[in-house]
Amino acid sequence: MRVLEARYPIQDWARTMTPFEVLISTVLSQSTTVANERRGFEALRARVGQVTADRLAAVSEGDIARAIWHAGLARQKAPRIRAIAIAVRDRWAGRLHTILAFPTDRAREELMSLPGVGPKTADVVLAMSGGHPTFPVDTHIARIAGRWRLTRRKDYESIRAALEQWTPPEKRKAWHLAIISHGRTLCKARNPRCSDCPVRRDCDWYLRKRAREDRAVTHERGSSTKVKNARSLSAR
């Protein structure tokens, strides 16, 4: 991770955003690309001005859906976003700072009590806006954690627990961002660029893959030698 952290400098996308904006942005990011999430969020901002709980609670689901259509699944995300806004407005006076001031476990529980907020969304808000030592898990991180054999389980909580077990609390945010960058750049789901990977010698998946390839080459060479020997005997 020290190698990856040096290779991928931190790009803290949440640095200029409020906790509520990070929450809505994370909801928009579900099942879409970063570029489409950004387009959806900026269109939402253009529609309501500053993205706050009060303003989103005051507009219709239809208006929200029309604004965020770039992010995909607008009809599913719009009612979720408005319900979150209403809950934050009514229960927390429109502010998430009160929740983020709680200890991590309680803050996580309170965030997950909001409509449509699951563990990943809660962990992103906690890590990116609240300075809490959670390790959010997205598809890139889940894939790489599996390739590194940090856990054999594939459910969110098991992967998160394994990552938090293996990482110091003060490094989790930076390493979360570094692994995501690594997954987008080199360690892709299809056709990973292992030859360019700076940590391939420590990657269990790569070592197993290379061992299989070496055995295949050895087998192919052995078969080729047998064929040549057989031809040589026939010629005699």
C-alpha positions as CSV (number, residue, x, y, z in Angstrom):
1,M,0.0,0.0,0.0
2,R,2.9,2.4,0.5
3,V,3.9,1.7,-3.1
4,L,0.3,2.4,-4.3
5,E,-0.1,5.5,-2.1
6,A,3.1,6.9,-3.7
7,R,1.9,6.1,-7.2
8,Y,-1.6,7.5,-6.8
9,P,-1.5,10.8,-5.0
10,I,-4.7,11.5,-3.0
11,Q,-7.5,13.1,-5.0
12,D,-10.0,14.0,-2.3
13,W,-13.1,14.6,-4.4
14,A,-15.1,15.5,-1.2
15,R,-12.7,18.2,0.0
16,T,-14.9,21.1,-1.2
17,M,-18.3,19.5,-0.5
18,T,-20.6,19.5,2.5
19,P,-21.4,16.2,4.2
20,F,-24.9,16.4,2.8
21,E,-23.5,16.9,-0.7
22,V,-21.2,13.9,-0.2
23,L,-24.2,11.8,0.8
24,I,-26.3,12.8,-2.2
25,S,-23.3,12.4,-4.5
26,T,-22.7,8.9,-3.2
27,V,-26.4,8.0,-3.8
28,L,-26.0,9.3,-7.4
29,S,-22.9,7.2,-7.9
30,Q,-24.7,3.9,-7.4
31,S,-24.6,1.8,-10.6
32,T,-23.0,4.5,-12.8
33,T,-19.7,6.0,-13.8
34,V,-17.9,8.8,-12.0
35,A,-18.4,11.0,-15.1
36,N,-22.1,10.4,-15.2
37,E,-22.4,10.9,-11.4
38,R,-20.7,14.3,-11.7
39,R,-23.0,15.4,-14.6
40,G,-26.0,14.4,-12.6
41,F,-24.8,16.2,-9.4
42,E,-23.9,19.4,-11.3
43,A,-27.3,19.3,-13.1
44,L,-29.0,18.9,-9.7
45,R,-27.0,21.8,-8.3
46,A,-28.0,23.9,-11.3
47,R,-31.7,23.1,-10.7
48,V,-31.9,23.8,-6.9
49,G,-28.8,26.0,-6.3
50,Q,-26.8,24.8,-3.3
51,V,-27.6,21.1,-2.6
52,T,-29.1,21.2,0.8
53,A,-31.7,19.1,2.6
54,D,-34.2,22.0,2.8
55,R,-34.0,22.7,-0.9
56,L,-34.2,19.1,-2.1
57,A,-37.2,18.4,0.3
58,A,-39.0,21.4,-1.3
59,V,-38.9,20.2,-4.9
60,S,-40.8,17.3,-6.5
61,E,-39.4,13.9,-7.2
62,G,-40.0,14.6,-10.9
63,D,-37.9,17.7,-10.8
64,I,-35.1,15.8,-9.1
65,A,-35.4,12.9,-11.6
66,R,-35.2,15.3,-14.6
67,A,-32.1,16.9,-13.1
68,I,-30.2,13.7,-12.4
69,W,-31.0,11.7,-15.5
70,H,-27.3,11.6,-16.5
71,A,-26.5,9.5,-13.5
72,G,-28.9,6.8,-14.5
73,L,-31.8,5.1,-12.6
74,A,-33.3,8.5,-12.1
75,R,-36.8,7.2,-11.3
76,Q,-35.3,5.0,-8.5
77,K,-32.8,7.6,-7.2
78,A,-35.1,10.6,-7.2
79,P,-37.5,9.4,-4.5
80,R,-34.6,8.1,-2.4
81,I,-32.9,11.5,-2.6
82,R,-36.0,13.4,-1.6
83,A,-36.8,11.0,1.2
84,I,-33.2,11.4,2.6
85,A,-33.6,15.2,2.3
86,I,-36.9,15.2,4.2
87,A,-35.4,12.9,6.9
88,V,-32.3,15.0,7.4
89,R,-34.4,18.2,7.5
90,D,-36.9,16.9,10.0
91,R,-34.6,14.8,12.2
92,W,-31.3,16.8,12.1
93,A,-32.4,20.3,11.1
94,G,-30.9,19.8,7.7
95,R,-27.4,19.2,9.0
96,L,-25.3,16.0,9.1
97,H,-22.6,17.5,11.2
98,T,-24.4,16.4,14.4
99,I,-24.4,12.8,13.2
100,L,-20.7,12.9,12.2
101,A,-19.8,14.2,15.7
102,F,-21.0,10.9,17.2
103,P,-18.6,7.9,17.8
104,T,-18.1,5.9,14.6
105,D,-20.5,3.0,15.3
106,R,-23.3,5.3,16.4
107,A,-22.8,7.7,13.5
108,R,-22.8,4.7,11.1
109,E,-26.1,3.5,12.6
110,E,-27.7,6.9,12.4
111,L,-26.7,7.3,8.7
112,M,-28.0,3.9,7.9
113,S,-31.3,4.7,9.4
114,L,-31.9,7.3,6.7
115,P,-34.1,6.1,3.8
116,G,-32.1,4.2,1.2
117,V,-28.7,4.6,2.9
118,G,-26.8,1.4,3.1
119,P,-23.4,0.5,4.6
120,K,-21.3,1.6,1.7
121,T,-23.0,5.0,1.4
122,A,-22.7,5.5,5.2
123,D,-19.0,4.5,5.2
124,V,-18.2,6.9,2.4
125,V,-19.8,9.9,4.2
126,L,-18.0,8.9,7.5
127,A,-14.6,8.5,5.8
128,M,-14.7,11.4,3.3
129,S,-16.6,14.0,5.4
130,G,-16.3,13.0,9.0
131,G,-12.8,11.8,9.4
132,H,-14.0,8.5,10.8
133,P,-11.7,5.4,10.3
134,T,-14.0,3.4,8.1
135,F,-12.9,1.7,4.9
136,P,-15.6,2.0,2.3
137,V,-15.8,-0.8,-0.2
138,D,-16.7,-0.3,-3.8
139,T,-16.4,-2.7,-6.8
140,H,-12.7,-2.0,-7.4
141,I,-11.8,-2.5,-3.7
142,A,-13.9,-5.7,-3.5
143,R,-12.2,-7.1,-6.6
144,I,-8.6,-6.2,-5.4
145,A,-9.2,-7.4,-1.9
146,G,-10.2,-10.8,-3.4
147,R,-7.2,-10.8,-5.7
148,W,-4.9,-10.1,-2.7
149,R,-6.8,-12.8,-0.7
150,L,-7.5,-10.5,2.2
151,T,-10.7,-12.4,2.6
152,R,-12.5,-15.3,0.8
153,R,-15.9,-13.8,1.6
154,K,-17.7,-11.6,-0.9
155,D,-20.2,-9.7,1.3
156,Y,-19.7,-6.1,2.0
157,E,-19.2,-6.3,5.8
158,S,-16.7,-9.2,5.6
159,I,-14.6,-7.3,3.1
160,R,-14.8,-4.1,5.1
161,A,-13.8,-5.9,8.3
162,A,-10.8,-7.6,6.6
163,L,-9.6,-4.3,5.2
164,E,-9.9,-2.5,8.6
165,Q,-8.1,-5.4,10.3
166,W,-5.2,-5.0,7.9
167,T,-4.9,-1.2,7.8
168,P,-4.0,1.4,10.4
169,P,-7.0,3.8,11.1
170,E,-5.1,6.9,10.0
171,K,-4.4,5.4,6.6
172,R,-7.8,4.1,5.6
173,K,-9.1,7.1,3.7
174,A,-5.8,7.5,1.7
175,W,-5.6,3.8,1.0
176,H,-9.3,3.6,0.0
177,L,-8.7,6.2,-2.6
178,A,-5.4,4.6,-3.8
179,I,-6.9,1.2,-4.3
180,I,-9.8,2.7,-6.3
181,S,-7.3,4.5,-8.5
182,H,-5.3,1.3,-8.9
183,G,-8.5,-0.6,-9.9
184,R,-9.5,2.0,-12.5
185,T,-6.0,2.3,-13.9
186,L,-4.4,-1.1,-13.9
187,C,-6.1,-3.8,-11.8
188,K,-9.3,-3.8,-14.0
189,A,-12.0,-6.5,-13.9
190,R,-11.2,-7.5,-17.5
191,N,-7.7,-7.5,-19.0
192,P,-5.8,-6.3,-15.9
193,R,-2.5,-4.7,-16.8
194,C,-0.4,-7.0,-14.6
195,S,2.8,-6.2,-16.6
196,D,2.5,-2.6,-15.5
197,C,1.5,-3.3,-11.9
198,P,4.1,-2.1,-9.3
199,V,2.9,-4.6,-6.7
200,R,2.4,-7.7,-8.8
201,R,5.1,-9.6,-7.0
202,D,3.0,-9.4,-3.8
203,C,-0.3,-10.1,-5.5
204,D,-1.7,-13.6,-4.9
205,W,-3.9,-13.5,-7.9
206,Y,-1.0,-12.6,-10.2
207,L,1.3,-15.2,-8.7
208,R,-1.3,-17.9,-9.2
209,K,-2.0,-16.6,-12.7
210,R,1.7,-16.6,-13.6
211,A,2.1,-20.1,-12.2
212,R,-0.8,-21.4,-14.3
213,E,0.7,-19.7,-17.4
214,D,4.2,-21.2,-16.6
215,R,2.7,-24.7,-16.3
216,A,0.8,-24.2,-19.6
217,V,4.0,-23.2,-21.3
218,T,5.9,-26.1,-19.8
219,H,3.2,-28.5,-20.9
220,E,3.1,-27.1,-24.4
221,R,6.9,-27.4,-24.7
222,G,6.7,-30.9,-23.4
223,S,4.1,-31.9,-25.9
224,S,6.0,-30.3,-28.7
225,T,9.1,-32.2,-27.7
226,K,7.2,-35.5,-27.7
227,V,5.8,-34.8,-31.2
228,K,9.3,-34.0,-32.5
229,N,10.7,-37.2,-31.0
230,A,7.9,-39.2,-32.5
231,R,8.5,-37.8,-35.9
232,S,12.2,-38.4,-35.6
233,L,11.5,-42.1,-34.7
234,S,9.1,-42.4,-37.7
235,A,11.7,-41.0,-40.0
236,R,14.2,-43.7,-38.9
